Amino acid sequence: MNTNSSRANAGAAQAITVTRVNQTHWRATAENLVVGQADASERPDGRTFISVDAWTDAAFDQLADRMLTDLDGPLYTLVDDTDPALLAKWQQHGLQPRRREREYRLPSSGDAVGAALASPPAGVTLVTFGMADETRLRGLDHDIRREVEAASGWSSMPAEVLPRPNGRTVIDPSRYAVAARDGRYIGLVRVTGRPQQPRIGLLAVRADEQRSGVGRILLALALHAVHERGVDAVCTEVDETNTIAIKLLEKFGAQHTGTASELERSR
């Protein structure tokens, strides 16, 4: 335990003590009672996300101040749009909006799924989950990531899709299905999450194969696979500026369940 603590007065009331419990956890106490806590977690892409859960505004401010002082480099946090007060608090502490992400729930069955599977794009074949050649899958993933970086860049991508420091991007090949044309892998979809709470973590198609129905058939394949496991819906997130992806989800009956803002401290 780090025994260094910071103290301040919550107005004219009791003093609040903030203690760094370990490298990723802070605790705020007042008169020996816990009044808040804060955590930092490193994502697979190397970025650090922070969060504060405090009972009072004073505890939040002191936890945020202490954590932002203790941690170096860029920091990130996610705030649901239903909590504008929390968004304002983080902005007061110097974090600025980076992107906004829309959250969706998709039914795993329906007419759109059946229609897509019944009429795949001409010349396109599907390789279901866990059956893709690992070397070719990794090559496809790297190629798509290079295309994204050269085009729109990574600023609009979810945290888990960003490049990882060690260069590994395909962690569990069994979670991927791919589309192929003439033996060439041209698109992929990844399903992650717990068995009863699956989510589509990535759906991507090579630039020269986009808008040809490949994304549609891959999404249908993922939904059908989930339905076959007895699960009636999946969740996913998409940047709110990605209108093409949003329209595709809506064609499959996606319901918009929320929007969250990602904030960043750049230094």
C-alpha positions in Angstrom: 0.0 0.0 0.0 1.2 3.5 -0.8 0.9 5.4 2.4 1.2 8.9 0.9 -2.2 10.7 1.2 -3.6 14.1 0.2 -6.0 16.0 2.4 -8.5 18.8 1.8 -11.6 20.2 3.4 -15.0 19.5 1.8 -16.3 23.0 2.3 -16.7 23.6 6.0 -17.4 20.0 6.6 -15.2 17.0 7.4 -11.7 16.4 5.9 -11.4 13.9 3.1 -8.3 11.7 2.8 -7.3 10.3 -0.6 -5.0 7.3 -0.5 -3.4 5.4 -3.3 -4.0 1.8 -2.4 -2.0 0.4 -5.2 -0.9 1.3 -8.7 -4.4 1.2 -10.1 -6.7 2.0 -7.2 -7.4 5.0 -5.0 -9.7 5.4 -2.0 -11.3 8.5 -0.4 -12.3 8.4 3.2 -13.9 10.8 5.7 -14.0 10.1 9.4 -12.9 6.5 8.7 -15.8 6.0 6.2 -15.2 5.3 2.5 -16.7 8.1 0.4 -15.4 7.2 -3.0 -12.9 5.2 -5.0 -11.1 5.5 -8.3 -9.6 3.0 -10.7 -7.2 2.9 -13.7 -7.1 0.0 -16.2 -4.9 -0.6 -19.2 -6.7 -1.7 -22.3 -5.1 -4.2 -24.8 -4.1 -1.3 -27.1 -1.9 0.2 -24.2 -4.2 3.1 -23.4 -5.2 3.8 -19.7 -8.9 4.3 -18.9 -9.8 5.9 -15.6 -13.1 6.0 -13.6 -14.3 7.6 -10.3 -17.2 6.4 -8.1 -17.7 9.0 -5.4 -20.5 9.8 -2.9 -19.9 13.6 -3.0 -18.7 16.2 -5.4 -15.8 17.0 -3.1 -14.7 13.3 -3.0 -14.9 13.1 -6.8 -12.8 16.2 -7.3 -10.1 15.1 -4.9 -10.0 11.5 -6.3 -9.8 12.9 -9.8 -7.1 15.4 -8.9 -5.0 12.8 -7.1 -5.3 10.2 -9.9 -4.5 12.8 -12.7 -1.4 13.9 -10.7 -0.2 10.4 -10.0 -0.6 9.1 -13.6 1.6 10.2 -16.5 0.7 10.4 -20.2 -2.6 10.3 -22.0 -5.6 9.2 -20.0 -9.2 8.3 -21.2 -12.6 7.8 -19.7 -16.1 6.9 -21.0 -19.2 8.8 -20.0 -22.8 7.8 -20.8 -24.8 10.7 -22.4 -27.5 10.3 -19.7 -25.0 11.7 -17.2 -24.2 15.2 -18.4 -23.1 16.2 -14.9 -20.3 13.6 -15.0 -19.2 14.8 -18.4 -19.0 18.3 -17.1 -16.9 17.2 -14.1 -14.3 15.4 -16.2 -14.1 18.4 -18.5 -13.5 20.6 -15.5 -10.5 18.4 -14.7 -9.1 18.8 -18.2 -10.4 15.9 -20.2 -11.8 16.7 -23.6 -14.3 14.8 -25.8 -12.5 12.6 -28.4 -15.3 10.6 -30.0 -18.9 9.5 -29.4 -20.1 6.0 -29.6 -23.6 4.7 -30.3 -24.6 1.4 -28.6 -27.0 -1.0 -30.3 -28.8 -4.3 -29.5 -29.5 -6.6 -32.5 -31.9 -9.5 -32.6 -30.0 -12.7 -33.6 -32.8 -13.9 -36.0 -35.3 -12.3 -38.4 -36.1 -11.9 -42.0 -33.0 -9.8 -42.7 -30.7 -12.6 -41.4 -32.4 -15.2 -43.5 -32.5 -13.1 -46.6 -28.8 -12.2 -46.4 -27.7 -15.8 -45.9 -29.9 -16.9 -48.8 -28.3 -14.5 -51.3 -24.6 -14.0 -50.6 -22.6 -11.7 -53.0 -21.6 -13.4 -56.2 -18.4 -15.3 -55.9 -18.2 -14.9 -52.1 -17.8 -17.9 -49.8 -18.0 -17.9 -46.0 -15.6 -19.5 -43.5 -17.4 -19.9 -40.2 -16.1 -19.2 -36.7 -12.9 -21.0 -35.7 -12.4 -22.5 -39.2 -10.3 -19.7 -40.8 -6.7 -20.3 -41.7 -4.8 -18.5 -38.9 -2.0 -17.1 -41.1 -4.4 -15.7 -43.7 -6.7 -14.4 -41.0 -3.9 -12.5 -39.4 -2.8 -11.2 -42.8 -6.3 -9.9 -43.5 -6.5 -8.2 -40.1 -3.2 -6.4 -40.6 -4.1 -5.3 -44.1 -7.5 -3.9 -43.0 -5.8 -2.1 -40.1 -3.3 -0.5 -42.5 -6.1 0.6 -44.7 -8.0 2.2 -41.8 -4.8 4.0 -40.6 -4.1 5.4 -44.2 -7.7 6.6 -44.6 -9.9 7.8 -41.7 -7.3 6.9 -39.0 -7.9 5.3 -35.7 -9.5 8.3 -34.0 -13.0 6.9 -34.8 -12.3 3.3 -33.8 -13.4 1.7 -30.5 -10.6 1.2 -28.0 -10.4 -2.6 -28.4 -9.8 -2.2 -32.2 -6.8 0.2 -31.9 -3.3 -1.1 -32.7 -1.7 -3.0 -29.8 1.8 -2.1 -28.7 3.1 -5.6 -29.3 1.7 -5.8 -32.8 -0.7 -8.7 -31.9 -4.2 -8.0 -33.2 -5.8 -11.4 -33.5 -5.8 -12.8 -29.9 -8.3 -15.7 -30.3 -8.9 -16.9 -33.9 -11.9 -19.0 -32.9 -13.9 -15.8 -32.4 -13.5 -14.8 -36.1 -15.4 -15.7 -39.3 -14.3 -14.5 -42.7 -15.6 -14.0 -46.2 -13.4 -15.0 -49.2 -13.4 -14.5 -52.9 -11.3 -16.8 -55.1 -9.4 -18.0 -52.1 -8.5 -14.4 -50.9 -9.8 -13.4 -47.5 -11.7 -10.1 -48.0 -13.7 -9.5 -44.8 -14.0 -10.5 -41.2 -16.3 -10.4 -38.2 -15.4 -11.0 -34.5 -17.8 -12.0 -31.8 -16.6 -11.5 -28.2 -18.1 -11.3 -24.7 -19.7 -13.9 -22.5 -21.7 -16.8 -24.0 -25.0 -15.3 -22.9 -24.0 -11.7 -23.6 -22.2 -11.7 -26.9 -21.1 -8.6 -28.7 -19.8 -7.9 -32.2 -16.4 -6.4 -31.5 -15.3 -5.9 -35.1 -16.8 -6.1 -38.6 -14.5 -5.0 -41.4 -14.0 -5.4 -45.2 -11.1 -4.7 -47.4 -11.4 -1.3 -49.1 -11.7 -2.8 -52.6 -14.6 -5.0 -51.5 -16.7 -2.5 -49.6 -20.3 -1.7 -50.5 -20.6 -5.1 -52.3 -22.7 -6.9 -49.7 -19.7 -8.5 -47.9 -20.4 -6.7 -44.6 -24.1 -7.6 -44.8 -23.4 -11.4 -45.2 -20.8 -11.4 -42.4 -23.1 -9.7 -40.0 -25.9 -12.2 -40.9 -23.4 -15.1 -40.3 -22.5 -13.7 -36.9 -26.1 -13.2 -35.9 -27.1 -16.7 -37.1 -24.2 -18.3 -35.2 -25.3 -16.6 -32.0 -28.9 -17.7 -32.6 -27.8 -21.3 -33.1 -26.3 -21.1 -29.5 -29.7 -20.2 -28.2 -29.0 -16.4 -27.6 -31.6 -14.0 -28.9 -29.6 -10.8 -29.3 -26.1 -9.3 -29.5 -24.8 -5.9 -28.7 -22.3 -3.7 -30.5 -20.9 -0.1 -30.7 -20.2 2.2 -33.6 -18.8 5.7 -33.9 -21.8 8.0 -34.4 -20.1 9.5 -37.6 -20.1 6.1 -39.3 -23.4 6.4 -41.0 -22.8 3.4 -43.3 -22.4 1.1 -40.4 -25.4 2.5 -38.6 -27.6 2.0 -41.7 -26.4 -1.6 -42.0 -27.3 -2.3 -38.3 -30.7 -0.7 -38.7 -31.5 -3.0 -41.6 -31.1 -5.9 -39.2 -33.5 -4.4 -36.7 -30.9 -2.9 -34.4 -32.2 -0.8 -31.5 -30.3 2.2 -30.3 -29.7 1.7 -26.6 -27.4 4.5 -25.7 -24.6 6.8 -26.5 -21.3 7.4 -24.7 -18.6 10.0 -25.0 -14.9 9.1 -24.8 -12.8 11.8 -23.2 -9.1 12.2 -23.3 -6.3 14.0 -21.4 -3.7 14.3 -24.2 -0.5 15.0 -22.2 
